[in-house]
Amino acid sequence: MVFLAICWLYTDSKRLGKSKWSITLFVLLALVFVSIGPLLYLVFNPRDLKEAIGA
Protein backbone atom coordinates (compact mmCIF):
# COMPACT_ATOMS: atom_id res chain seq x y z
CA MET A 1 0.00 0.00 0.00
CA VAL A 2 2.85 2.37 0.80
CA PHE A 3 4.39 1.69 -2.60
CA LEU A 4 1.16 2.74 -4.35
CA ALA A 5 0.94 5.92 -2.27
CA ILE A 6 4.52 6.86 -3.10
CA CYS A 7 3.95 6.15 -6.80
CA TRP A 8 0.88 8.40 -6.73
CA LEU A 9 2.76 11.17 -4.91
CA TYR A 10 5.56 11.03 -7.45
CA THR A 11 3.37 10.97 -10.56
CA ASP A 12 1.06 13.70 -9.27
CA SER A 13 3.91 16.02 -8.36
CA LYS A 14 5.52 15.39 -11.74
CA ARG A 15 2.22 16.16 -13.48
CA LEU A 16 2.00 19.44 -11.55
CA GLY A 17 5.57 20.31 -12.56
CA LYS A 18 7.10 20.05 -9.10
CA SER A 19 10.57 18.70 -8.44
CA LYS A 20 11.28 15.34 -6.84
CA TRP A 21 12.73 17.12 -3.84
CA SER A 22 9.50 19.00 -3.13
CA ILE A 23 7.74 15.78 -2.11
CA THR A 24 10.59 14.23 -0.13
CA LEU A 25 8.97 15.05 3.22
CA PHE A 26 5.65 13.55 2.13
CA VAL A 27 7.36 10.38 0.90
CA LEU A 28 9.25 10.02 4.18
CA LEU A 29 6.03 10.49 6.14
CA ALA A 30 4.34 7.89 3.94
CA LEU A 31 7.14 5.43 4.64
CA VAL A 32 6.86 5.93 8.40
CA PHE A 33 3.15 6.56 8.98
CA VAL A 34 1.66 5.18 5.72
CA SER A 35 -1.43 7.40 5.30
CA ILE A 36 -0.17 10.66 6.83
CA GLY A 37 2.14 11.51 3.91
CA PRO A 38 -0.51 11.40 1.17
CA LEU A 39 -3.08 13.14 3.39
CA LEU A 40 -0.71 16.01 4.16
CA TYR A 41 0.18 16.22 0.48
CA LEU A 42 -3.51 16.78 -0.32
CA VAL A 43 -3.85 19.35 2.46
CA PHE A 44 -0.84 21.40 1.36
CA ASN A 45 -1.78 21.33 -2.34
CA PRO A 46 -5.51 22.24 -2.28
CA ARG A 47 -5.34 24.69 -5.20
CA ASP A 48 -3.65 22.11 -7.39
CA LEU A 49 -6.25 19.53 -6.41
CA LYS A 50 -9.10 21.88 -7.37
CA GLU A 51 -7.47 22.47 -10.77
CA ALA A 52 -7.05 18.73 -11.28
CA ILE A 53 -10.72 17.97 -10.67
CA GLY A 54 -11.89 20.99 -12.61
CA ALA A 55 -13.56 22.84 -9.73
Secondary structure, 3 states (H helix, E strand, C coil): CHHHHHHHHHHHHHHCCCCHHHHHHHHHHHHHHCCHHHHHHHHHCHHHHHHHHCC
